[in-house]
């Protein structure tokens, strides 16, 4: 997908126009993301492995010994 941003002083609030031949899954994801409906994810790591997490799976965050930690509903990552 090609993306272009134009700065206009009168574009308040910001708006987007998508030109497309058809509404594909990529276009639908772009629309959802622009509407704030994208997948909200966060990265965590444990045992030298990186995990992609959904915000809804996070129970709480906290800080301990200068490290940010989080508790998930099912597992613990730092």
Residue, then its C-alpha position, 0 to 999 in steps of 0.5 A: x500500500x502506498x501512503x502519503x501525508x499532506x500537511x494542511x493548516x485547515x485539516x482540523x480534525x485530521x482526516x484520511x481518504x483512501x483511494x482503492x480499486x476494491x476494499x481488500x483485507x489490507x484496506x480494511x485493516x488500515x481503516x480499522x487502525x485509523x479509527x483506533x480499532x487496531x490490534x493493541x499489542x505489547x511485547x514481553x520477554x521471558x527466557x530470551x523469547x519475545x511474546x506479542x501480547x494483547x492488552x486485554x490479556x494483561x492483569x496488571x503492571x508493576x515495577x520491581x528492582x528497576x524492572x517493569x513487570x507485568x502479570x498476565x491472566x495466565x502466565x508471568x513475563x518480564 
